[in-house]
Amino acid sequence: MQLSAATQEPRLTPVERLVKFFGNQPKTAAAMGVSQATVSYWLSGTYTMTADNAFKAEDLTKGYVTARELVGSGG
């Protein structure tokens, strides 16, 4: 993983940031109205997030993670 010079923390993918926002996979799943397995699939890149879910995530996080990042990230 690449480290950010400013924060010295690994850079997170948009889906990782979404999970971090809610605290963990089960809380993310509950907030998004999907199963925990779906969140796990998003994290692993097995499945990409639908546009509807990406916009829902952007709305729920008030823009902390954007739909463009989530759909364009591929995982």
C-alpha angles and dihedrals in degrees: 000000000000118000122222110234091216098052104018087221125122113264111252126219116239091257091049088051089050091053091045089052092057095036104243144001098274092050090047090050092050093049092047096043094238135110123273087242089060091054089049090051090051090051094049093045092240089126130017122225118260118241090247092056092044092055090046090052091049090051094046093048092042090234099315084124116023129216090236091058093047098047095037094046097070090220 
